[in-house]
Amino acid sequence: MEREKVMELLEHIGRKAKEAEPELRILSDEKKNQVLNQAAEALVRHTQQILAANEKDMEKGREKGMKAGLLDRLLLTPNRIEGMAEGLRQIAALPDPIDQIIKEHTPPNGLHIRQVRVPLGVVGIIYEARPNVTADAFGLCFKTGNVVVLRGGSDALFSNQAIVEVLRETLTTCGCPAAAISLLSDTSRETAAAFMKLNSYIDVLIPRGSAGLIATVVKNSTIPVIETGSGNCHIYVDEDADLTMATEIIYNAKTQRIGVCNACESLVVHEKVKDVFLPLLAEKLSEKEVELRGDERACATIPMKAAKEADWGSEYLDYILSIKVVDSLSEAIAHINRYNTGHSEAIITKNLSHGEQFLREVDAAAVYVNASTRFTDGFEFGFGAEIGISTQKLHARGPMGLEALTSYKYQIYGNGQIRG
């Protein structure tokens, strides 16, 4: 698309979004919940329409040779559409954070000052082949009084268009501005680059996808960015681990869904348990034909490919697992902190003090003791859904639910004070 037409399109979408913002900001909780529940019903009612659009995307993906993990991210099923609808219902059932008083006090000057939650405004989201993000983003943004402008990937274009069409129809039926959600139908890089500079209309930009996408947005955006990161997630099997538990947790974290950012990509094993544990794990993972790539000690224990340096920092999104053998908990923590992406890390141990040390010293958004990393998810955390999983440390960290999509302002009550 010519640059002039790109800018004309973006200006139109941005202007409509900004016009809708004041109306969304003052919607009552009751009205927002009505829309969300009706949107959930509409998604289920239009399941066949959405699946037909998704099949077009799946067909394109298969023709392009898309990896299995990415095809899994792209795929919609009746159950997954019901899951999107349930996410909207759960969001509707959550307390509305807008106008919530965070804190209040009266300093010596007699002014009564309170800090109150408010919407961010217009939220832009750039994401890849994850059509469920479309419904989640709408639900979370709408509940918090934010307008959302979406730029999905070309791989999911038909699916995203079908979902947005249903949501906009619901908004109109309920008497709300359809511009509460917009989708850029032009998925070219030129349009994405121009979108990143639409700071006159977009208040915050959230990228969801590969490390490359996120790095591009952070580098090129003139809009403030909340980073959501890729997931090189580790599980450490301690010398005091329950090895049966460890095997089941790793099997779940690695194979339940390979194309997600909270899947286990890297395994760290204590020297004292490797001889017993690695054969057990390899037998279990062979059910899914998981390829193992290990360091020298892991390779000497059972047959596997030798790991390269790049393996320690890779988010495979595939049936591949790297394995590092260590001599101590401290060495495990140092290895994880060096190579992780700040997403989700876990320890399997019966030793409480080892678990506490791991929780304290591992630098990540979510740190687990004796549980799968697959639980790092807004739905599982009770947030209804998530806008993404933030791996940065400013404003929001971890699964981003409703509060992460709010800012605050100060409201001050006086009785004639002037400053001397």
C-alpha positions, 0 to 999 in steps of 0.5 A: 500500500502506498505510504500516503494511503497507509497514513490516511488509513491510520489517521482515520482509525486513530481519530475514530479510536480517540473519539470513542475514548471519552465514551468508554471512559465513563461507561458504568460497570453494569454496561461493560458487563452487559457488552462482555456477556453478550459478546461471549454469547455472540462468539459461540453463536458465530462459531462456524463463521469463525472456524471457516475463517480460521481454516483459510488461515490454517490452509495458508499456514500449511502451504507456507510450511509453518512449524507445528507449534505455530500452527497450534497457536493459530488453530481455533476449535469449538472448545477454543472459541468457547474458551475465548467466550469464557474468558470474556464472561470471567472478565465481566465477573471481575471487579471493575478497577476503574475509579477504585481508590488506591489510597487517600490521605490528608497532609498538614495543608488540609487537602484531602488527596486520593489516588484513583485508577483510570484507563490508559486511553487508547491501547495499541497491540501488535501480535502474531498468529494468536487469534485468541488474543483478539478476544482477550485484548478486547475484553480486558481493554473494554472492562478497563474503559480503554479503546483497543487498536489491533494489528495482528499478523497476516497468518491470522488475518481471516480469523481476526477479521471474523472475531472483530466483526462479531465484537463490533456488531455486539458493540453496536447492538448494545449502543456502544461505539464500534470503534472501541475495537479496530483491526488493521486489515493491512498487515504489511511491514510498512503499515506496522512501522507507521502504526508504531509512530501513531503517538498522537492517537495511541497512548501505549503499545503492547507487542505480543509475539516473537523476540524479533517482533518485540525487539522491533517494536521497542526499537522503532516505536515512538509510543510508550511500550509495555514489553511482553517477552519470549519464554525460554523457561527452565525447570530445575530438578534439585538433588532433593526432588521427587523424580516421579513428580519431576517427570510428570511436571516436565512432560506437561510443561514441555509437551502439553502445548509446544507453541506457547511462551510458558512451555519448558524449553530448558532443563537443569538437573543436579549431578546427584540425580542425573543417572536415575532421572534422565533415563526416566525422563527420556522414556516419558518424553519419547512418547512425544518424540522430544529431541534432547540436546545436552551438555557433556555430562548429560550426553554421557548419561543417556544418548542425545545430541550435543547442545551448542551455546545457542541452545541454552538461550533458545525458545524452540516452540518445538519438541526440543529440550536442552539439558544442563547438569549442575553441581549445586543449587547456586550453579543452577540459579546462575545458569537460569539467570544468565539464559532466561528471558525473565518469563517463568522458572521452576524448581522441583524439590522436597527441600523447603529451604532450596525452594525458598532460595530459588524463589528469592534469587531467580529473576523472572516474572513468575517463579514456581516450586513443584509446579508446571510453568504452563500455569503462567497465564491470566486465565489460570491466575484468575484474571479472566484473560491476559493482555500478555505476559510482561517480562519488564519491570516497569508498570506491569510484570507477569500476566497482565490483567485488568490493573495492568491496563490502568493508570491513576490520577490524583483527585484533591478536595480543598476548602479554600487553601492557597499556597503561601 
